[in-house]
């Protein structure tokens, strides 16, 4: 399942999965910690989209100058993805300095987001066993959040490693998805454990 057709519009399924994962993980975060996730999530999401889409101008300036509407149809590709990720990391670091609450919120939300994303993606691709494993990770994470265990650092790292191993079942450790996951994990570790 790579595209969804809604009338005359064709939408990449991955976009629907990412948007769904943002909303579902925000809901699950609220269930787990009994508090609403901050506005940084939507700001980070739109920052990524904006940088990823507009990076097309940076990498294809001559084409954009000839056909300005190409911005609507194209994006920055892999380079744009990494620029978008970098923009999100910078944004989150800047906001975390102003709002100490994010030191706890960002790592747990990102881990929950990636587990939710992988659950939805594996369901869409009919990898039911892997999807169930990600569902178990989501449930474990919610339970750990509610208990607020003292060994949370170890649990957080263990959940990351398990998720990364599951991601590499379908993709290489050197895939864009794995690098994105590792980058956000390192951001989470920096925010959670080295800035408190």
TILUM-413341 format. One line per field, with one value per atom (N, C-alpha, C): residue in three letters; residue number from 1; x, y, z. Coordinates in steps of 0.1 Angstrom, whole numbers, plus 5000, padded with zeros to 4 digits. Layout:
resn <- (ala_...)
resi <- (NUM_...)
x <- (X_...)
y <- (Y_...)
z <- (Z_...)
***
This chain:
resn <- (unk_unk_unk_unk_unk_unk_unk_unk_unk_unk_unk_unk_unk_unk_unk_unk_unk_unk_unk_unk_unk_unk_unk_unk_unk_unk_unk_unk_unk_unk_unk_unk_unk_unk_unk_unk_unk_unk_unk_unk_unk_unk_unk_unk_unk_unk_unk_unk_unk_unk_unk_unk_unk_unk_unk_unk_unk_unk_unk_unk_unk_unk_unk_unk_unk_unk_unk_unk_unk_unk_unk_unk_unk_unk_unk_unk_unk_unk_unk_unk_unk_unk_unk_unk_unk_unk_unk_unk_unk_unk_unk_unk_unk_unk_unk_unk_unk_unk_unk_unk_unk_unk_unk_unk_unk_unk_unk_unk_unk_unk_unk_unk_unk_unk_unk_unk_unk_unk_unk_unk_unk_unk_unk_unk_unk_unk_unk_unk_unk_unk_unk_unk_unk_unk_unk_unk_unk_unk_unk_unk_unk_unk_unk_unk_unk_unk_unk_unk_unk_unk_unk_unk_unk_unk_unk_unk_unk_unk_unk_unk_unk_unk_unk_unk_unk_unk_unk_unk_unk_unk_unk_unk_unk_unk_unk_unk_unk_unk_unk_unk_unk_unk_unk_unk_unk_unk_unk_unk_unk_unk_unk_unk_unk_unk_unk_unk_unk_unk_unk_unk_unk_unk_unk_unk_unk_unk_unk_unk_unk_unk_unk_unk_unk_unk_unk_unk_unk_unk_unk_unk_unk_unk_unk_unk_unk_unk_unk_unk_unk_unk_unk_unk_unk_unk_unk_unk_unk_unk_unk_unk_unk_unk_unk_unk_unk_unk_unk_unk_unk_unk_unk_unk_unk_unk_unk_unk_unk_unk_unk_unk_unk_unk_unk_unk_unk_unk_unk_unk_unk_unk_unk_unk_unk_unk_unk_unk_unk_unk_unk_unk_unk_unk_unk_unk_unk_unk_unk_unk_unk_unk_unk_unk_unk_unk_unk_unk_unk_unk_unk_unk_unk_unk_unk_unk_unk_unk_unk_unk_unk_unk_unk_unk_unk_unk_unk_unk_unk_unk_unk_unk_unk_unk_unk_unk_unk_unk_unk_unk_unk_unk_unk_unk_unk_unk_unk_unk_unk_unk_unk_unk_unk_unk_unk_unk_unk_unk_unk_unk_unk_unk_unk_unk_unk_unk_unk_unk_unk_unk_unk_unk_unk_unk_unk_unk_unk_unk_unk_unk_unk_unk_unk_unk_unk_unk_unk_unk_unk_unk_unk_unk_unk_unk_unk_unk_unk_unk_unk_unk_unk_unk_unk_unk_unk_unk_unk_unk_unk_unk_unk_unk_unk_unk_unk_unk_unk_unk_unk_unk_unk_unk_unk_unk_unk_unk_unk_unk_unk_unk_unk_unk_unk_unk_unk_unk_unk_unk_unk_unk_unk_unk_unk_unk_unk_unk_unk_unk_unk_unk_unk_unk_unk_unk_unk_unk_unk_unk_unk_unk_unk_unk_unk_unk_unk_unk_unk_unk_unk_unk_unk_unk_unk_unk_unk_unk_unk_unk_unk_unk_unk_unk_unk_unk_unk_unk_unk_unk_unk_unk_unk_unk_unk_unk_unk_unk_unk_unk_unk_unk_unk_unk_unk_unk_unk_unk_unk_unk_unk_unk_unk_unk_unk_unk_unk_unk_unk_unk_unk_unk_unk_unk_unk_unk_unk_unk_unk_unk_unk_unk_unk_unk_unk_unk_unk_unk_unk_unk_unk_unk_unk_unk_unk_unk_unk_unk_unk_unk_unk_unk_unk_unk_unk_unk_unk_unk_unk_unk_unk_unk_unk_unk_unk_unk_unk_unk_unk_unk_unk_unk_unk_unk_unk_unk_unk_unk_unk_unk_unk_unk_unk_unk_unk_unk_unk_unk_unk_unk_unk_unk_unk_unk_unk_unk_unk_unk_unk_unk_unk_unk)
resi <- (1_1_1_2_2_2_3_3_3_4_4_4_5_5_5_6_6_6_7_7_7_8_8_8_9_9_9_10_10_10_11_11_11_12_12_12_13_13_13_14_14_14_15_15_15_16_16_16_17_17_17_18_18_18_19_19_19_20_20_20_21_21_21_22_22_22_23_23_23_24_24_24_25_25_25_26_26_26_27_27_27_28_28_28_29_29_29_30_30_30_31_31_31_32_32_32_33_33_33_34_34_34_35_35_35_36_36_36_37_37_37_38_38_38_39_39_39_40_40_40_41_41_41_42_42_42_43_43_43_44_44_44_45_45_45_46_46_46_47_47_47_48_48_48_49_49_49_50_50_50_51_51_51_52_52_52_53_53_53_54_54_54_55_55_55_56_56_56_57_57_57_58_58_58_59_59_59_60_60_60_61_61_61_62_62_62_63_63_63_64_64_64_65_65_65_66_66_66_67_67_67_68_68_68_69_69_69_70_70_70_71_71_71_72_72_72_73_73_73_74_74_74_75_75_75_76_76_76_77_77_77_78_78_78_79_79_79_80_80_80_81_81_81_82_82_82_83_83_83_84_84_84_85_85_85_86_86_86_87_87_87_88_88_88_89_89_89_90_90_90_91_91_91_92_92_92_93_93_93_94_94_94_95_95_95_96_96_96_97_97_97_98_98_98_99_99_99_100_100_100_101_101_101_102_102_102_103_103_103_104_104_104_105_105_105_106_106_106_107_107_107_108_108_108_109_109_109_110_110_110_111_111_111_112_112_112_113_113_113_114_114_114_115_115_115_116_116_116_117_117_117_118_118_118_119_119_119_120_120_120_121_121_121_122_122_122_123_123_123_124_124_124_125_125_125_126_126_126_127_127_127_128_128_128_129_129_129_130_130_130_131_131_131_132_132_132_133_133_133_134_134_134_135_135_135_136_136_136_137_137_137_138_138_138_139_139_139_140_140_140_141_141_141_142_142_142_143_143_143_144_144_144_145_145_145_146_146_146_147_147_147_148_148_148_149_149_149_150_150_150_151_151_151_152_152_152_153_153_153_154_154_154_155_155_155_156_156_156_157_157_157_158_158_158_159_159_159_160_160_160_161_161_161_162_162_162_163_163_163_164_164_164_165_165_165_166_166_166_167_167_167_168_168_168_169_169_169_170_170_170_171_171_171_172_172_172_173_173_173_174_174_174_175_175_175_176_176_176_177_177_177_178_178_178_179_179_179_180_180_180_181_181_181_182_182_182_183_183_183_184_184_184_185_185_185_186_186_186_187_187_187_188_188_188_189_189_189_190_190_190_191_191_191_192_192_192_193_193_193_194_194_194_195_195_195_196_196_196)
x <- (5009_5000_5009_5010_5019_5011_4999_4991_4977_4970_4956_4949_4939_4932_4919_4917_4905_4900_4890_4885_4896_4900_4910_4924_4924_4937_4943_4956_4964_4974_4973_4981_4990_5003_5011_5006_5006_5000_5009_5022_5031_5027_5022_5018_5006_4997_4985_4990_4999_5004_5012_5020_5027_5017_5008_4998_4990_4985_4978_4986_4999_5008_5010_5010_5011_4999_4987_4975_4973_4975_4973_4983_4996_5006_5003_4998_4994_4983_4973_4962_4968_4976_4982_4990_4998_5005_4996_4985_4975_4970_4967_4962_4973_4985_4996_4999_5001_5005_4994_4982_4971_4973_4981_4983_4985_4981_4981_4996_4999_5012_5013_5025_5027_5025_5024_5022_5035_5046_5059_5057_5048_5046_5041_5030_5025_5035_5041_5051_5063_5068_5079_5074_5062_5057_5056_5050_5049_5063_5072_5086_5092_5090_5096_5090_5076_5070_5074_5075_5079_5093_5102_5116_5118_5111_5112_5107_5095_5089_5098_5101_5108_5123_5128_5142_5144_5132_5133_5138_5135_5140_5155_5160_5175_5182_5177_5184_5181_5170_5166_5162_5171_5167_5165_5173_5171_5157_5153_5140_5129_5130_5120_5118_5130_5129_5122_5123_5116_5101_5099_5085_5082_5078_5075_5065_5055_5045_5051_5063_5069_5071_5071_5072_5060_5049_5037_5038_5044_5043_5056_5067_5079_5084_5093_5099_5114_5121_5136_5142_5133_5138_5146_5155_5163_5171_5177_5184_5175_5163_5153_5148_5147_5142_5152_5165_5175_5176_5174_5173_5161_5150_5138_5140_5147_5150_5159_5169_5178_5171_5162_5154_5145_5140_5132_5140_5152_5161_5165_5169_5172_5160_5149_5137_5134_5135_5132_5142_5155_5165_5163_5160_5157_5145_5134_5122_5124_5132_5134_5142_5150_5158_5148_5137_5128_5117_5114_5104_5109_5114_5120_5111_5098_5089_5092_5097_5100_5111_5119_5130_5124_5112_5105_5096_5090_5080_5085_5096_5101_5106_5114_5118_5107_5098_5087_5078_5075_5066_5073_5085_5092_5092_5095_5095_5081_5071_5058_5053_5058_5054_5060_5073_5079_5073_5069_5063_5049_5042_5029_5030_5040_5042_5045_5054_5058_5046_5038_5026_5017_5014_5005_5011_5024_5030_5030_5033_5033_5019_5009_4995_4992_4996_4993_5000_5012_5020_5017_5007_5003_5014_5023_5033_5027_5018_5010_5018_5027_5035_5044_5050_5058_5049_5038_5028_5024_5022_5018_5030_5042_5053_5054_5051_5051_5040_5028_5017_5021_5028_5033_5042_5051_5060_5052_5042_5033_5027_5022_5015_5025_5037_5048_5052_5053_5057_5046_5033_5023_5023_5025_5025_5037_5049_5060_5058_5052_5049_5040_5030_5021_5028_5037_5043_5055_5060_5071_5082_5087_5097_5110_5118_5131_5141_5139_5148_5144_5138_5132_5143_5155_5166_5169_5170_5173_5162_5150_5138_5137_5140_5139_5149_5161_5172_5168_5163_5159_5148_5138_5127_5132_5142_5148_5155_5163_5170_5161_5151_5141_5134_5130_5124_5133_5146_5156_5158_5158_5160_5148_5136_5124_5123_5128_5128_5138_5149_5159_5154_5143_5138_5134_5127_5123_5132_5140_5150_5164_5173_5187_5190_5200_5204_5209_5212_5217_5206_5194_5182_5179_5172_5168_5160_5151_5142_5150_5161_5169_5177_5183_5190_5181_5169_5160_5156_5154_5151_5162_5174_5186_5188_5187_5188_5179_5166_5156_5159_5164_5167_5179_5189_5200_5196_5187_5181_5174_5166_5158_5168_5178_5188_5194_5198_5204_5195_5182_5173_5170_5167_5163_5174_5185_5195_5207_5210_5222_5218_5206_5202_5194_5191_5183_5192)
y <- (4988_5000_5012_5019_5030_5043_5043_5055_5052_5063_5062_5072_5068_5077_5081_5094_5101_5109_5104_5112_5112_5124_5126_5129_5129_5132_5119_5118_5106_5111_5104_5108_5096_5099_5088_5083_5070_5064_5067_5069_5072_5085_5095_5108_5105_5097_5094_5087_5078_5070_5080_5089_5098_5107_5113_5122_5114_5102_5094_5091_5088_5085_5097_5109_5121_5122_5121_5122_5111_5099_5087_5087_5090_5091_5102_5113_5124_5120_5112_5107_5097_5088_5078_5085_5095_5103_5108_5114_5119_5108_5097_5085_5081_5080_5075_5084_5097_5107_5116_5114_5122_5137_5140_5155_5156_5167_5170_5172_5167_5169_5184_5190_5204_5207_5220_5225_5223_5220_5217_5206_5197_5186_5191_5199_5204_5213_5222_5231_5224_5213_5205_5198_5193_5186_5196_5208_5217_5223_5224_5228_5218_5206_5195_5196_5197_5197_5209_5221_5233_5232_5228_5227_5216_5205_5194_5198_5205_5209_5220_5230_5242_5239_5228_5225_5222_5219_5216_5228_5240_5253_5253_5249_5249_5240_5228_5218_5218_5225_5226_5240_5250_5264_5267_5261_5264_5259_5247_5242_5250_5255_5262_5276_5282_5295_5294_5282_5280_5276_5268_5263_5265_5276_5279_5270_5265_5256_5242_5239_5226_5225_5236_5236_5228_5230_5223_5208_5203_5189_5181_5188_5181_5185_5178_5181_5179_5181_5181_5167_5156_5143_5139_5130_5126_5137_5146_5157_5166_5169_5177_5171_5157_5150_5153_5151_5153_5168_5177_5192_5194_5188_5189_5183_5172_5166_5175_5180_5190_5202_5207_5219_5215_5203_5199_5198_5192_5190_5204_5213_5227_5233_5232_5238_5232_5219_5212_5216_5217_5221_5235_5244_5258_5259_5252_5253_5246_5235_5228_5236_5245_5254_5264_5268_5277_5270_5257_5250_5237_5237_5225_5213_5215_5203_5194_5200_5192_5182_5183_5174_5160_5159_5146_5143_5153_5151_5146_5152_5150_5135_5130_5116_5106_5107_5097_5099_5111_5113_5107_5110_5105_5090_5084_5069_5064_5070_5066_5068_5080_5083_5072_5069_5059_5046_5041_5028_5029_5040_5041_5041_5049_5049_5035_5028_5015_5005_5006_4998_5000_5013_5016_5012_5014_5011_4996_4988_4974_4968_4974_4970_4973_4985_4988_4979_4974_4965_4951_4948_4934_4926_4933_4926_4925_4916_4915_4912_4903_4899_4910_4917_4929_4940_4942_4952_4948_4936_4932_4934_4932_4935_4950_4958_4973_4977_4970_4972_4969_4958_4954_4965_4970_4981_4993_4997_5008_5006_4994_4991_4991_4985_4986_5000_5008_5022_5030_5027_5034_5029_5016_5011_5017_5018_5024_5039_5046_5060_5062_5053_5054_5051_5041_5037_5047_5054_5063_5056_5045_5037_5044_5041_5047_5043_5031_5026_5030_5042_5046_5048_5052_5054_5041_5030_5017_5012_5014_5010_5017_5030_5038_5033_5031_5026_5012_5003_4990_4991_4999_5000_5006_5015_5020_5009_5001_4991_4980_4977_4967_4973_4986_4992_4993_4996_4997_4983_4973_4959_4955_4959_4956_4964_4976_4985_4978_4972_4967_4953_4948_4935_4938_4950_4953_4962_4970_4979_4977_4982_4981_4991_4988_4997_5010_5010_5022_5029_5025_5031_5045_5053_5066_5065_5055_5054_5051_5042_5039_5051_5059_5071_5081_5083_5092_5088_5075_5070_5072_5069_5071_5085_5094_5109_5114_5110_5115_5108_5096_5090_5097_5101_5108_5122_5128_5141_5138_5128_5125_5122_5114_5111_5124_5133_5145_5154_5155_5163_5157_5144_5137_5135_5131_5126_5135_5144_5152_5167_5170_5184_5186_5175_5177_5181)
z <- (5000_5000_5000_4988_4988_4985_4979_4976_4980_4984_4986_4976_4970_4961_4967_4968_4974_4962_4955_4944_4933_4929_4919_4926_4939_4946_4950_4947_4951_4962_4974_4985_4989_4991_4996_5009_5010_5023_5035_5032_5043_5050_5043_5049_5058_5054_5062_5075_5074_5085_5095_5090_5098_5106_5098_5105_5115_5112_5121_5133_5131_5143_5152_5146_5155_5163_5157_5165_5175_5171_5180_5192_5189_5199_5209_5204_5213_5222_5217_5225_5235_5231_5240_5251_5247_5257_5268_5263_5273_5282_5276_5284_5294_5290_5298_5310_5307_5317_5323_5318_5322_5320_5310_5307_5292_5287_5272_5268_5256_5251_5246_5247_5244_5229_5227_5213_5205_5211_5204_5194_5196_5187_5173_5174_5161_5155_5163_5157_5151_5157_5152_5139_5139_5127_5115_5117_5106_5102_5112_5108_5099_5102_5093_5079_5079_5066_5058_5064_5057_5052_5060_5056_5045_5047_5037_5023_5023_5011_5004_5012_5006_5003_5009_5005_4990_4984_4970_4962_4967_4961_4962_4974_4976_4967_4965_4957_4942_4938_4924_4920_4924_4921_4907_4898_4883_4878_4883_4879_4885_4897_4904_4897_4893_4886_4873_4866_4854_4856_4866_4869_4884_4888_4902_4909_4901_4907_4911_4906_4910_4925_4932_4947_4953_4946_4952_4950_4939_4936_4941_4943_4947_4961_4966_4979_4978_4989_4989_4989_4989_4989_5002_5000_5012_5019_5011_5016_5024_5018_5024_5037_5037_5049_5061_5058_5068_5072_5063_5067_5076_5073_5081_5095_5096_5109_5117_5110_5117_5122_5114_5118_5130_5131_5142_5155_5153_5164_5170_5161_5166_5173_5167_5173_5187_5188_5201_5212_5208_5217_5222_5213_5217_5226_5223_5231_5245_5245_5258_5268_5263_5272_5279_5272_5277_5286_5283_5290_5295_5308_5314_5314_5313_5312_5300_5290_5278_5280_5291_5293_5296_5301_5303_5291_5285_5275_5262_5257_5244_5242_5251_5249_5249_5258_5259_5247_5243_5231_5219_5216_5204_5204_5215_5215_5212_5218_5216_5201_5196_5182_5172_5174_5165_5167_5179_5180_5174_5175_5169_5154_5149_5134_5129_5135_5131_5132_5142_5143_5131_5128_5117_5104_5102_5090_5087_5097_5096_5094_5100_5097_5083_5078_5064_5054_5058_5049_5052_5061_5064_5071_5078_5087_5101_5103_5115_5127_5126_5137_5143_5133_5137_5143_5137_5142_5157_5159_5173_5183_5178_5187_5190_5180_5183_5192_5191_5200_5214_5216_5229_5235_5226_5231_5235_5228_5231_5245_5247_5260_5271_5269_5279_5283_5272_5275_5283_5280_5287_5302_5304_5318_5325_5319_5325_5329_5320_5322_5334_5335_5347_5360_5360_5372_5376_5366_5368_5376_5370_5376_5377_5387_5390_5379_5373_5363_5349_5348_5335_5324_5328_5318_5312_5319_5314_5305_5310_5303_5289_5290_5278_5268_5272_5263_5258_5266_5262_5251_5254_5244_5231_5231_5219_5211_5218_5211_5205_5212_5207_5195_5195_5184_5172_5174_5163_5157_5165_5160_5151_5156_5148_5135_5136_5123_5113_5118_5109_5103_5108_5102_5087_5085_5071_5064_5071_5065_5070_5063_5067_5079_5087_5098_5092_5079_5073_5064_5067_5059_5065_5057_5061_5074_5075_5087_5099_5098_5109_5114_5104_5108_5114_5109_5115_5130_5132_5145_5154_5150_5158_5161_5152_5154_5164_5163_5173_5187_5187_5200_5207_5199_5205_5210_5203_5207_5221_5221_5233_5245_5242_5253_5258_5249_5252_5261_5257_5264_5278_5278_5290_5300_5296_5306_5307_5298_5299_5301_5301_5303_5316_5323_5336_5347)
***
